[in-house]
Amino acid sequence: MRGPAPTAAPDSRWRIPHGKIVAPRVPTTFVRRKPLCDLLDQAVATPVTTICAPAGYGKTLLLADWIETTGESDKAWVSLDAADGEPSRFFAGVLGAIRECAAVPDGHRLRDLVVPGDGDLTGFVAELGDAFDTLPGRLCLVLDDVQEISGTRTLHGVEMLIRHQPAALRLVLSSRFDPPLPLARLRVQGRLREIRAHHLRFCVEDADKLLEATGVSLTNDQLSRLIAQTDGWVAGLRLAARSLREVADIDAFLADFAADDRAVADFLMGEVLARLPEATREFLRVISVCEEVSPLLAEVLSGRDDAGAVLDALERESSLVMGTGRDRHWYRMHPLLRAYLRSDLDRQQPGLAANLHRVAASWFAAEQPRKALHHAMRADDRDTVRELVRQHGLALLLSGDHLLVRQALSAIGVNRSVDEGWLALISALTHLEAGEFTAAGANLVKAGRACEVTPLLRLVTSTYALARGHSAQVELGNPASVAPTRPDLPARVGPGLEAWARLATGWALIEAGEPDRARTQLDAAQRLAGRPDLDYLAMHCRTAQGAVHWTAGRYTAMAAACAESVAIADRHGWRRSPWLAIGHVMLGYARLLRLDPAGAREQAAQAWAVLDRASDPRLRYLSRAVEGAALFDTGRREAGLRLLRSARHELADVALMPELAVTAAVIEYRSALLLGQETTAREVFQWAKQRADFPAELSLMIAWARFARGETGSAERALEPVLDASVRTTRLEGWLLKSAMAISSGRRTIARSALDNAVWLAEPETVMRPFAQADPAARQLLVEQIGGFGGCDAFATTVRRALSDMDGERSASTLTARENAVLGRLSLQRSLDEVAVDLSVSVNTIKTHVRAIYAKLGVNNRRAAVAAARERGLA
């Protein structure tokens, strides 16, 4: 009891502590979760609501917050304890809570009811129900800690009240497990709403608010790790917060929190495990070596024939284990509870865990090799690890378990293996996945000496050549002929190997400039990789398909394919694979084309992040090229061009796919020309000319340069092959330049027609970046022609708005007051000497300002600067 209070009735023999009938107040650090509160408010529209979750999930505080939020006038609260197993005491508490409720009018029958002393429970419950029927409105009776009621007579009384539940009464039952009441019947009748642990778990946002309220700040990665360890269990989060305020090394604390934190151990022991028989606690300790157990596995581990019944009872009566999967034939413990029990097992029975891991490894070996390998390594059973890698290593690699296989190879030591050649081949693949080409090459040499030349060895060697940019060394062969090279390999390896072979063939055909044949191979690979256990290959297939779309100018499809690849990686935790970098590069390029430099920089950063472990200079170059172009587009033009130039220099003479080289060269060339850096532009031109035979793109560069020098006639001659280029963006740039040339020579009809062609080319793929770098006169014509582009008019309006937003941001952030003053005088056709006199500075100072204005506005002459200024409202 929590303190004295008035009796339930003048002649009742039970005194009701006031604390039992008053809802607790929420603490200052409480995180209010409105969606959860709304869920509870909706639930009480039904006759019975249960809130069932283990200790520490915030059931009581949720109810208290709900009452505080929705009002307490129609809520009656009873906190239960073990003594409430006596019916008279229980119902005296219920009557006491009802009398505190404003929804019960003065003089109402409920205020005069008395709990009988003769044990006539049936008659009292009927009388109680009749009294409820006369209430003018709804009353919610909240029973907190229902698991404390063990008396069968009290439970029978509650069951009778539910069976004949008055229309005005709503019952809300909070318990650590489902109370022994006819809940199944209520579900069928539609009279029950349930809120369970998964509703109460804290998400990342909720946990962040909780930690912030307690003065703790974590990085996103640290917060995600804590959520994973606690499984969103609010008590665990609060206990962690208490300790995190005092620790110096947060990462070290999180590494051992689940097993070593004393506050967690005390809570689990005092609130959860102490109530269980010792035999049950021992059972839980034994099965804690596994993340999940089935009844059969639990029986093998514990030696108990009734393991299935014990698991079922633990789920039903305590929620200490939870059924998982569609058929709920597997059970898992809460991560913190399992970590504590696992440590407790080592404390009480040192050495037993290794034996249990061996048992689990043997049990899983046939059907779930990944779990078997995990347990074999935990048992330090090198012979079993070696045999599992020998049989299942290839299948695990095809399904994306590279880290696990890498750890297993490290555990056994490849050099000591009797099957060194085969394991060296497996090792080569793990190094290849990590971008560690030197180690992969050494393993391939070792495998080649120990193994006969097989289709698989050729496939790995070809993949190695592709990864290093040596596509000429790829042996395409017949992808369908690749088959398991060992009779003891699992049958499921076959489709994976063929998918991999077709993927490698597809990449080789892309680099050979045969996109149609590449698409055929990649589509077949995608179909073969359609099984869940081949998602890793499906991820790479989507990236390769994105590359095919890119070569065809289908930028929307390219971005969709790469986004799907990244999504697959997110689902499986493969974000550290360096081969995702090319997907991020393509996504960044798509953002560039859509005038989203912030999005492009984000993708470039993600590409760069996964390249930390890789030494592939091609991927490094491409990610930095996207970053440099994005910097240029945000107005940091000098910095963007410097990054583009340094990336190209760092690439040196490394071979790069010609299409990629010319695309990057066009971007850098245009940037250099807009900044008036003709030396850099010439250097880029020569670099592109040496690397790729793309006459249209080279002609575009020449035409740009000649037009900038005012050589319109020769520029138009250079432009002729550009307008029929195979690359969409090249044709688009050509039509925009043709429009600018026509404007400069007074041929506005031709200029409008050329601009119309540019808009119609750009609209299907939402390509907007070329408009941002077009001559100001062509951009002004776009503004003037809005309303005249027919079906593309909405796109043209979007382009105009994007250009206006970008120019406004650049102008406001980059032009100084003195530069604005100089710009205004340039528009008046005053000479530089006159401007210098007006502003009382030297002519050289004015020239410095003019160069800065040209660079910031992306132009290279006075006429273009004035046009850009008028377009942007600056002069």
ROTOR-10658 format. One line per 8 residues: number of its first residue (from 1); their letters; for each residue z, y, x of C-alpha. Coordinates in steps of 0.1 Angstrom, whole numbers. Example, Ala and Ser with C-alpha at 12.3 -4.5 7.8 and 13.67 -1.06 7.14 Angstrom:
# residues 2
1> AS> 78 -45 123 ~ 71 -11 137
***
This chain:
# residues 875
1> MRGPAPTA> 0 0 0 ~ -8 35 12 ~ 21 55 -3 ~ 39 60 -36 ~ 23 72 -68 ~ 30 73 -106 ~ 31 39 -123 ~ 0 27 -141
9> APDSRWRI> 19 27 -174 ~ 55 34 -184 ~ 64 -2 -187 ~ 41 -16 -160 ~ 59 -35 -133 ~ 32 -25 -107 ~ 32 8 -88 ~ -2 20 -77
17> PHGKIVAP> -4 39 -43 ~ -23 71 -48 ~ -45 64 -18 ~ -59 33 -36 ~ -74 54 -64 ~ -88 84 -44 ~ -121 82 -25 ~ -117 91 12
25> RVPTTFVR> -132 123 26 ~ -162 121 49 ~ -154 131 85 ~ -169 162 101 ~ -192 140 122 ~ -206 122 92 ~ -244 121 90 ~ -254 128 55
33> RKPLCDLL> -285 107 46 ~ -299 120 14 ~ -325 92 8 ~ -297 66 10 ~ -275 87 -14 ~ -304 90 -38 ~ -310 53 -36 ~ -273 47 -47
41> DQAVATPV> -276 72 -74 ~ -307 55 -88 ~ -290 21 -85 ~ -260 30 -107 ~ -285 33 -136 ~ -281 -5 -138 ~ -249 -21 -150 ~ -239 -36 -116
49> TTICAPAG> -246 -23 -81 ~ -235 -42 -50 ~ -233 -28 -15 ~ -230 -57 9 ~ -229 -55 47 ~ -207 -65 76 ~ -178 -43 88 ~ -187 -10 102
57> YGKTLLLA> -220 -3 84 ~ -206 27 65 ~ -203 13 30 ~ -171 32 22 ~ -184 65 36 ~ -217 61 17 ~ -197 58 -15 ~ -175 87 -6
65> DWIETTGE> -205 109 2 ~ -222 99 -30 ~ -191 109 -50 ~ -188 142 -31 ~ -225 149 -36 ~ -229 139 -73 ~ -194 149 -85 ~ -163 129 -91
73> SDKAWVSL> -157 136 -128 ~ -173 103 -140 ~ -162 82 -110 ~ -131 60 -107 ~ -122 46 -73 ~ -101 16 -63 ~ -95 5 -27 ~ -87 -32 -27
81> DAADGEPS> -65 -52 -4 ~ -53 -88 -2 ~ -25 -82 -27 ~ -50 -74 -54 ~ -57 -112 -58 ~ -29 -110 -84 ~ -47 -100 -117 ~ -19 -78 -130
89> RFFAGVLG> -19 -57 -98 ~ -57 -55 -97 ~ -60 -43 -132 ~ -31 -19 -129 ~ -50 -3 -100 ~ -82 -1 -122 ~ -62 16 -150 ~ -47 40 -125
97> AIRECAAV> -81 50 -112 ~ -95 54 -147 ~ -66 77 -157 ~ -75 100 -127 ~ -111 103 -140 ~ -120 135 -159 ~ -146 115 -180 ~ -117 99 -199
105> PDGHRLRD> -105 125 -225 ~ -68 132 -231 ~ -53 108 -256 ~ -81 82 -251 ~ -72 46 -255 ~ -79 39 -218 ~ -49 62 -210 ~ -26 41 -231
113> LVVPGDGD> -36 6 -221 ~ -9 -15 -204 ~ -15 -45 -182 ~ 3 -74 -200 ~ 30 -92 -183 ~ 24 -125 -201 ~ -8 -134 -183 ~ -31 -130 -213
121> LTGFVAEL> -60 -119 -191 ~ -88 -128 -216 ~ -73 -106 -243 ~ -66 -77 -219 ~ -102 -77 -206 ~ -115 -77 -242 ~ -93 -48 -251 ~ -104 -30 -219
129> GDAFDTLP> -140 -35 -229 ~ -134 -22 -264 ~ -118 9 -250 ~ -147 16 -227 ~ -170 14 -258 ~ -154 45 -272 ~ -160 67 -242 ~ -182 97 -249
137> GRLCLVLD> -202 92 -217 ~ -208 70 -186 ~ -180 60 -162 ~ -187 45 -128 ~ -159 22 -115 ~ -161 18 -78 ~ -143 -12 -63 ~ -142 -9 -25
145> DVQEISGT> -135 -39 -2 ~ -141 -66 -29 ~ -140 -93 -2 ~ -102 -88 -2 ~ -100 -104 -36 ~ -93 -141 -31 ~ -75 -149 -64 ~ -97 -169 -87
153> RTLHGVEM> -80 -154 -118 ~ -88 -119 -107 ~ -124 -128 -100 ~ -125 -145 -134 ~ -113 -113 -150 ~ -141 -93 -132 ~ -166 -119 -143 ~ -156 -116 -179
161> LIRHQPAA> -158 -78 -177 ~ -194 -81 -163 ~ -203 -108 -189 ~ -193 -85 -218 ~ -199 -52 -199 ~ -196 -21 -221 ~ -226 2 -222 ~ -206 31 -209
169> LRLVLSSR> -193 12 -178 ~ -211 10 -144 ~ -196 -13 -118 ~ -202 -5 -81 ~ -189 -33 -58 ~ -186 -28 -21 ~ -181 -59 0 ~ -187 -74 34
177> FDPPLPLA> -204 -103 18 ~ -216 -113 -17 ~ -186 -117 -40 ~ -183 -151 -58 ~ -196 -136 -91 ~ -227 -145 -112 ~ -250 -123 -91 ~ -280 -147 -94
185> RLRVQGRL> -279 -144 -132 ~ -276 -107 -131 ~ -307 -105 -108 ~ -327 -126 -133 ~ -315 -104 -161 ~ -324 -72 -143 ~ -288 -60 -145 ~ -282 -58 -107
193> REIRAHHL> -292 -34 -79 ~ -284 -43 -43 ~ -279 -22 -12 ~ -277 -43 20 ~ -273 -39 57 ~ -310 -31 63 ~ -306 -1 40 ~ -275 11 58
201> RFCVEDAD> -288 8 94 ~ -293 40 113 ~ -328 49 123 ~ -335 69 155 ~ -333 103 137 ~ -299 94 121 ~ -285 81 154 ~ -296 112 172
209> KLLEATGV> -278 134 146 ~ -246 113 149 ~ -246 115 187 ~ -253 152 186 ~ -224 157 162 ~ -201 140 187 ~ -214 160 217 ~ -237 133 232
217> SLTNDQLS> -273 139 242 ~ -297 111 251 ~ -333 109 261 ~ -358 93 237 ~ -358 61 258 ~ -320 59 261 ~ -317 65 223 ~ -342 37 216
225> RLIAQTDG> -323 13 239 ~ -290 21 221 ~ -306 16 187 ~ -320 -18 198 ~ -286 -28 212 ~ -267 -18 181 ~ -294 -27 156 ~ -285 6 139
233> WVAGLRLA> -249 -5 133 ~ -231 27 127 ~ -197 14 140 ~ -214 4 172 ~ -231 38 175 ~ -197 56 170 ~ -180 34 196 ~ -209 40 220
241> ARSLREVA> -206 78 214 ~ -169 77 222 ~ -176 62 256 ~ -208 81 263 ~ -189 114 263 ~ -170 102 294 ~ -195 82 315 ~ -215 97 344
249> DIDAFLAD> -243 72 345 ~ -257 67 310 ~ -283 42 320 ~ -258 20 338 ~ -235 22 307 ~ -263 12 283 ~ -272 -17 305 ~ -237 -33 300
257> FAADDRAV> -225 -17 268 ~ -231 -46 245 ~ -211 -71 266 ~ -185 -50 284 ~ -175 -21 263 ~ -138 -26 254 ~ -139 -6 222 ~ -167 -28 209
265> ADFLMGEV> -149 -60 219 ~ -117 -49 202 ~ -135 -40 170 ~ -155 -73 169 ~ -124 -93 177 ~ -101 -75 153 ~ -124 -69 124 ~ -149 -97 126
273> LARLPEAT> -140 -128 146 ~ -102 -129 141 ~ -107 -140 105 ~ -127 -171 115 ~ -114 -205 124 ~ -115 -213 161 ~ -141 -241 155 ~ -164 -215 139
281> REFLRVIS> -159 -190 167 ~ -167 -218 192 ~ -199 -226 172 ~ -210 -190 174 ~ -203 -188 211 ~ -224 -218 218 ~ -254 -207 197 ~ -252 -172 213
289> VCEEVSPL> -274 -183 242 ~ -304 -180 218 ~ -317 -149 201 ~ -325 -171 170 ~ -315 -206 160 ~ -327 -230 134 ~ -303 -255 119 ~ -318 -283 141
297> LAEVLSGR> -315 -263 173 ~ -279 -252 164 ~ -271 -289 158 ~ -285 -299 193 ~ -266 -270 210 ~ -233 -275 192 ~ -233 -312 186 ~ -222 -305 150
305> DDAGAVLD> -240 -325 123 ~ -231 -297 98 ~ -247 -269 118 ~ -270 -260 89 ~ -242 -258 64 ~ -221 -237 88 ~ -250 -212 93 ~ -256 -210 56
313> ALERESSL> -219 -204 49 ~ -217 -177 77 ~ -247 -159 61 ~ -234 -162 26 ~ -197 -155 32 ~ -195 -131 61 ~ -230 -118 69 ~ -223 -126 106
321> VMGTGRDR> -257 -143 108 ~ -289 -133 89 ~ -317 -155 78 ~ -351 -144 92 ~ -387 -152 84 ~ -405 -159 52 ~ -387 -193 47 ~ -354 -181 62
329> HWYRMHPL> -351 -213 83 ~ -341 -193 113 ~ -309 -173 118 ~ -300 -144 141 ~ -267 -127 150 ~ -262 -90 153 ~ -272 -80 189 ~ -237 -66 197
337> LRAYLRSD> -219 -96 183 ~ -242 -120 202 ~ -238 -101 234 ~ -200 -101 231 ~ -200 -139 223 ~ -223 -146 252 ~ -200 -129 276 ~ -170 -146 260
345> LDRQQPGL> -187 -179 265 ~ -189 -172 303 ~ -153 -161 303 ~ -139 -192 286 ~ -163 -219 297 ~ -181 -209 330 ~ -212 -230 337 ~ -217 -241 301
353> AANLHRVA> -243 -215 294 ~ -267 -229 320 ~ -265 -263 304 ~ -271 -248 270 ~ -301 -229 283 ~ -315 -262 297 ~ -311 -278 263 ~ -328 -249 246
361> ASWFAAEQ> -357 -250 271 ~ -363 -286 264 ~ -361 -281 227 ~ -386 -252 227 ~ -410 -266 253 ~ -435 -283 230 ~ -439 -256 204 ~ -427 -223 218
369> PRKALHHA> -433 -222 255 ~ -424 -185 258 ~ -389 -192 246 ~ -387 -223 267 ~ -397 -204 298 ~ -371 -178 291 ~ -343 -203 288 ~ -355 -223 318
377> MRADDRDT> -352 -192 340 ~ -318 -184 325 ~ -307 -219 335 ~ -322 -214 370 ~ -341 -247 365 ~ -370 -242 389 ~ -387 -275 382 ~ -388 -269 345
385> VRELVRQH> -401 -233 351 ~ -428 -246 374 ~ -439 -272 349 ~ -439 -247 320 ~ -460 -222 340 ~ -484 -250 351 ~ -490 -261 315 ~ -486 -228 295
393> GLALLLSG> -490 -200 320 ~ -527 -193 312 ~ -520 -194 274 ~ -491 -170 279 ~ -513 -146 299 ~ -540 -147 273 ~ -513 -137 247 ~ -501 -108 268
401> DHLLVRQA> -469 -122 283 ~ -477 -111 318 ~ -443 -98 327 ~ -427 -131 317 ~ -452 -151 338 ~ -447 -128 367 ~ -410 -133 365 ~ -414 -170 364
409> LSAIGVNR> -437 -171 394 ~ -412 -150 413 ~ -384 -174 403 ~ -402 -205 416 ~ -420 -190 446 ~ -458 -197 445 ~ -459 -206 482 ~ -435 -235 477
417> SVDEGWLA> -454 -250 448 ~ -471 -284 451 ~ -497 -270 426 ~ -503 -239 447 ~ -540 -234 440 ~ -536 -234 402 ~ -505 -212 403 ~ -522 -188 428
425> LISALTHL> -549 -183 402 ~ -523 -176 375 ~ -506 -152 400 ~ -539 -134 406 ~ -542 -127 369 ~ -507 -111 368 ~ -515 -89 397 ~ -548 -80 382
433> EAGEFTAA> -531 -69 350 ~ -508 -47 370 ~ -537 -31 388 ~ -525 -46 421 ~ -559 -54 436 ~ -549 -63 471 ~ -524 -89 460 ~ -548 -102 433
441> GANLVKAG> -576 -106 460 ~ -552 -125 483 ~ -543 -149 455 ~ -580 -154 446 ~ -587 -164 482 ~ -558 -189 482 ~ -570 -203 448 ~ -605 -206 460
449> RACEVTPL> -594 -227 490 ~ -572 -250 469 ~ -594 -254 438 ~ -629 -265 432 ~ -653 -238 419 ~ -647 -239 382 ~ -658 -217 353 ~ -623 -203 351
457> LRLVTSTY> -622 -193 388 ~ -656 -176 384 ~ -643 -158 354 ~ -612 -145 372 ~ -633 -135 402 ~ -657 -116 379 ~ -629 -98 361 ~ -615 -88 396
465> ALARGHSA> -650 -74 405 ~ -652 -55 373 ~ -617 -40 377 ~ -627 -27 412 ~ -660 -12 399 ~ -682 -39 416 ~ -701 -49 385 ~ -730 -61 406
473> QVELGNPA> -708 -90 417 ~ -701 -102 382 ~ -715 -137 374 ~ -723 -134 337 ~ -732 -170 330 ~ -727 -185 295 ~ -694 -172 280 ~ -693 -201 255
481> SVAPTRPD> -693 -226 283 ~ -659 -215 296 ~ -634 -242 287 ~ -599 -253 298 ~ -602 -267 333 ~ -572 -289 331 ~ -568 -318 306 ~ -532 -310 300
489> LPARVGPG> -537 -274 289 ~ -531 -265 252 ~ -561 -267 230 ~ -556 -231 218 ~ -565 -218 253 ~ -602 -225 246 ~ -609 -197 221 ~ -589 -173 243
497> LEAWARLA> -610 -181 274 ~ -643 -177 255 ~ -631 -143 241 ~ -621 -132 276 ~ -654 -144 290 ~ -673 -124 264 ~ -651 -94 270 ~ -660 -95 307
505> TGWALIEA> -696 -99 299 ~ -695 -70 275 ~ -680 -47 301 ~ -706 -58 327 ~ -734 -50 302 ~ -720 -16 295 ~ -720 -8 331 ~ -755 -22 334
513> GEPDRART> -767 3 307 ~ -773 -24 281 ~ -751 -12 252 ~ -768 -33 225 ~ -763 -66 243 ~ -728 -55 252 ~ -720 -48 215 ~ -731 -84 206
521> QLDAAQRL> -708 -99 232 ~ -679 -77 223 ~ -682 -83 185 ~ -681 -121 192 ~ -651 -116 215 ~ -633 -96 187 ~ -639 -124 162 ~ -625 -150 186
529> AGRPDLDY> -595 -128 193 ~ -587 -125 157 ~ -556 -148 159 ~ -522 -132 162 ~ -516 -150 195 ~ -546 -133 210 ~ -537 -98 202 ~ -537 -89 239
537> LAMHCRTA> -574 -98 241 ~ -581 -80 208 ~ -565 -49 223 ~ -589 -49 252 ~ -619 -58 230 ~ -613 -26 209 ~ -612 -5 240 ~ -645 -20 252
545> QGAVHWTA> -660 -14 218 ~ -649 22 221 ~ -668 25 253 ~ -700 12 236 ~ -695 37 208 ~ -691 64 234 ~ -724 56 251 ~ -741 59 217
553> GRYTAMAA> -725 92 208 ~ -704 78 180 ~ -673 97 190 ~ -655 91 157 ~ -659 53 160 ~ -650 56 197 ~ -617 73 188 ~ -609 49 160
561> ACAESVAI> -614 18 182 ~ -593 32 210 ~ -566 43 186 ~ -565 8 172 ~ -562 -6 208 ~ -532 17 215 ~ -516 7 181 ~ -518 -30 191
569> ADRHGWRR> -502 -21 224 ~ -474 -2 206 ~ -467 -32 184 ~ -463 -56 213 ~ -448 -33 239 ~ -478 -34 262 ~ -480 4 268 ~ -475 -1 305
577> SPWLAIGH> -508 -19 310 ~ -529 3 333 ~ -560 -9 314 ~ -550 12 285 ~ -558 42 306 ~ -595 41 298 ~ -587 41 261 ~ -565 72 265
585> VMLGYARL> -593 88 285 ~ -617 83 256 ~ -592 95 231 ~ -587 126 253 ~ -624 132 254 ~ -626 129 216 ~ -598 155 213 ~ -617 178 238
593> LRLDPAGA> -649 176 217 ~ -628 186 186 ~ -613 216 203 ~ -579 201 205 ~ -569 207 241 ~ -532 201 235 ~ -541 166 221 ~ -565 160 250
601> REQAAQAW> -537 169 275 ~ -513 145 258 ~ -538 117 260 ~ -545 125 297 ~ -508 124 304 ~ -504 90 287 ~ -533 77 308 ~ -517 90 339
609> AVLDRASD> -484 75 330 ~ -498 40 329 ~ -516 45 361 ~ -484 48 381 ~ -487 12 392 ~ -525 11 395 ~ -546 20 424 ~ -579 23 405
617> PRLRYLSR> -593 57 416 ~ -619 57 388 ~ -593 58 361 ~ -573 84 380 ~ -604 106 383 ~ -612 103 346 ~ -577 111 334 ~ -575 141 357
625> AVEGAALF> -610 153 345 ~ -598 153 309 ~ -567 171 319 ~ -587 197 339 ~ -611 203 310 ~ -582 207 286 ~ -565 232 309 ~ -598 252 310
633> DTGRREAG> -599 252 272 ~ -564 266 268 ~ -573 296 288 ~ -560 284 322 ~ -595 284 335 ~ -590 287 372 ~ -563 260 371 ~ -586 237 351
641> LRLLRSAR> -615 241 374 ~ -593 235 404 ~ -580 202 389 ~ -616 191 381 ~ -627 199 416 ~ -597 181 433 ~ -602 151 411 ~ -638 148 422
649> HELADVAL> -629 152 458 ~ -602 125 456 ~ -627 101 440 ~ -648 105 471 ~ -676 78 473 ~ -660 54 449 ~ -686 40 425 ~ -683 53 390
657> MPELAVTA> -703 43 359 ~ -732 67 358 ~ -727 78 322 ~ -691 87 330 ~ -700 105 362 ~ -727 127 345 ~ -704 135 316 ~ -676 147 339
665> AVIEYRSA> -702 166 361 ~ -716 185 331 ~ -680 196 321 ~ -672 207 356 ~ -705 224 362 ~ -703 244 330 ~ -667 255 339 ~ -677 266 374
673> LLLGQETT> -707 286 360 ~ -686 303 334 ~ -662 314 361 ~ -691 327 383 ~ -683 301 410 ~ -719 293 419 ~ -711 275 451 ~ -689 250 432
681> AREVFQWA> -716 246 405 ~ -742 237 432 ~ -718 212 447 ~ -713 195 414 ~ -751 194 408 ~ -757 176 440 ~ -728 152 433 ~ -743 143 399
689> KQRADFPA> -778 140 413 ~ -766 115 439 ~ -746 94 414 ~ -768 92 384 ~ -804 94 374 ~ -800 115 342 ~ -828 141 343 ~ -819 156 310
697> ELSLMIAW> -783 165 321 ~ -796 178 354 ~ -822 199 337 ~ -794 213 314 ~ -775 224 345 ~ -806 241 359 ~ -813 258 326 ~ -777 271 323
705> ARFARGET> -779 286 358 ~ -813 302 354 ~ -803 318 321 ~ -771 331 336 ~ -793 348 363 ~ -815 363 336 ~ -845 340 343 ~ -851 332 307
713> GSAERALE> -887 320 311 ~ -879 294 338 ~ -847 285 320 ~ -868 276 289 ~ -891 254 309 ~ -861 236 324 ~ -847 231 289 ~ -876 212 275
721> PVLDASVR> -865 176 284 ~ -829 184 273 ~ -838 188 236 ~ -849 151 235 ~ -820 137 256 ~ -804 104 246 ~ -769 118 248 ~ -758 137 216
729> TTRLEGWL> -737 163 234 ~ -765 170 259 ~ -790 177 230 ~ -764 198 213 ~ -758 219 244 ~ -796 223 248 ~ -801 236 212 ~ -772 261 216
737> LKSAMAIS> -788 273 249 ~ -822 276 232 ~ -806 297 205 ~ -790 320 230 ~ -824 323 249 ~ -842 332 217 ~ -817 359 208 ~ -820 374 242
745> SGRRTIAR> -858 378 238 ~ -856 390 202 ~ -868 358 185 ~ -841 355 158 ~ -861 331 136 ~ -863 306 165 ~ -827 313 174 ~ -815 305 138
753> SALDNAVW> -836 273 138 ~ -821 261 171 ~ -786 269 160 ~ -792 250 128 ~ -803 220 148 ~ -771 223 169 ~ -749 224 138 ~ -766 194 122
761> LAEPETVM> -762 174 155 ~ -725 183 158 ~ -714 178 122 ~ -715 140 119 ~ -691 135 149 ~ -672 168 145 ~ -682 180 180 ~ -670 216 184
769> RPFAQADP> -664 222 221 ~ -700 231 230 ~ -697 260 205 ~ -666 273 223 ~ -685 275 256 ~ -719 287 242 ~ -733 322 249 ~ -714 348 229
777> AARQLLVE> -747 358 211 ~ -752 323 198 ~ -716 322 186 ~ -720 355 169 ~ -751 342 152 ~ -731 313 139 ~ -706 337 123 ~ -735 356 107
785> QIGGFGGC> -752 325 94 ~ -721 310 76 ~ -733 301 41 ~ -768 292 53 ~ -762 258 69 ~ -765 238 36 ~ -746 205 37 ~ -731 214 71
793> DAFATTVR> -717 248 60 ~ -682 235 57 ~ -683 222 93 ~ -697 255 105 ~ -669 273 88 ~ -644 250 105 ~ -660 257 139 ~ -658 294 133
801> RALSDMDG> -622 292 124 ~ -613 271 154 ~ -632 295 177 ~ -614 325 162 ~ -580 308 166 ~ -587 298 202 ~ -601 332 212 ~ -572 350 195
809> ERSASTLT> -547 330 215 ~ -565 334 247 ~ -570 372 243 ~ -535 379 233 ~ -521 358 261 ~ -544 366 290 ~ -558 401 289 ~ -535 427 304
817> ARENAVLG> -532 463 290 ~ -553 476 319 ~ -579 449 314 ~ -581 459 277 ~ -586 495 287 ~ -615 485 311 ~ -630 463 285 ~ -631 492 260
825> RLSLQRSL> -650 514 284 ~ -675 486 293 ~ -685 486 256 ~ -693 523 259 ~ -719 516 286 ~ -701 537 311 ~ -707 530 348 ~ -680 514 369
833> DEVAVDLS> -677 548 388 ~ -671 566 355 ~ -645 539 344 ~ -627 544 377 ~ -625 582 372 ~ -613 577 336 ~ -585 554 347 ~ -577 572 380
841> VSVNTIKT> -582 541 402 ~ -607 530 428 ~ -640 514 420 ~ -629 483 439 ~ -599 480 415 ~ -622 483 385 ~ -644 456 400 ~ -614 433 403
849> HVRAIYAK> -605 440 367 ~ -641 433 356 ~ -641 399 374 ~ -608 390 357 ~ -622 400 323 ~ -653 379 328 ~ -633 348 338 ~ -609 351 309
857> LGVNNRRA> -636 357 283 ~ -657 329 298 ~ -687 351 305 ~ -706 363 336 ~ -721 397 328 ~ -713 430 310 ~ -736 423 280 ~ -718 389 273
865> AVAAARER> -684 405 278 ~ -692 432 253 ~ -705 407 228 ~ -675 385 232 ~ -652 416 228 ~ -669 426 196 ~ -668 391 182 ~ -630 389 189
873> GLA> -622 424 177 ~ -611 435 212 ~ -634 466 215
***
